[in-house]
Amino acid sequence: MMKFWDGTLPKPGQRTVEDMRSVLADFNACAENTLYFMYRSLSMNPGDKEWLSARCLRYDITVIPPCLLGDEYVKTKGHYHPKAPDGFGFPELYQVISGEAHFLLQKRDLSDVVVVRAKTGDVVLVPPGYGHVTINPSNETLVMANIVSDAFKSEYEFYEHNHGAAYYELFGNVFLKNPNYGDVPKIRFVDAFEVPELKILHNQSIYDLIGDDEVLEYLNNPVILEKINFKI
Ligand SMILES: O=P(O)(O)OC[C@H]1O[C@H](O)[C@H](O)[C@@H](O)[C@@H]1O
């Protein structure tokens, strides 16, 4: 695996198969090792740390080694974000640092389900109102970074209650509808895309946006995305 961070890393949060059981296609799946590691609130220097905390933002790295849980590819647990004070859900900016990712996004009212395919260097903006699961559909370790508001708590209940997202991704890139959901739309598949007006560009590290006073404002004021008519 490539070196993904220059400097000391804090102790990561970890999720094991036991933490994930409620959201897996196969409730009895086994895995010996930690499924993924979450390095939260990283910064390369005290200036960046101060800039991030003054804006209530954090930069995290998540590492997901390849693994199959029964037939299902390893993935994050999945959650929604609440609404920001401006009435729109908190978004989240991601970048694949190495490996491959499928971002499985679903609207709260389940009127839309999207899989965003992303490869190394690609950027993905999870829009307001979408829950998200990140799948590692390859046999390489997925390392991804995110910048997100630190002003909210992720909401896991819907995913736990419904045993995961609306679909599971199984070996061979087969998407299986989760039987605990009623009617859900077919998946729309899209490739990760840039959002130049927000300086979200493939192969340009999202870390470099730290310190730019305007460009990350939408992370706490998601109405900005509405104004530019951002759609996934
Ligand atoms: O919270 P989970 O569903 O387990 O997903 C894991 C990821 O979720 C969020 O998006 C965080 O900002 C990441 O730092 C974290 O690694």
The ligand as a Gaussian input file, in Angstrom:
#p B3LYP/6-31G(d) Opt

LIG

0 1
 O      -19.349000       6.246000       9.637000
 P      -19.265000       5.089000       8.672000
 O      -20.564000       4.830000       7.965000
 O      -18.664000       3.898000       9.311000
 O      -18.307000       5.523000       7.510000
 C      -16.975000       5.885000       7.690000
 C      -16.674000       7.293000       7.276000
 O      -17.760000       8.091000       7.462000
 C      -17.687000       9.482000       7.442000
 O      -17.944000       9.913000       6.156000
 C      -16.443000      10.064000       8.040000
 O      -16.317000      11.414000       7.786000
 C      -15.262000       9.275000       7.708000
 O      -14.164000       9.762000       8.408000
 C      -15.489000       7.837000       8.030000
 O      -14.371000       7.075000       7.832000

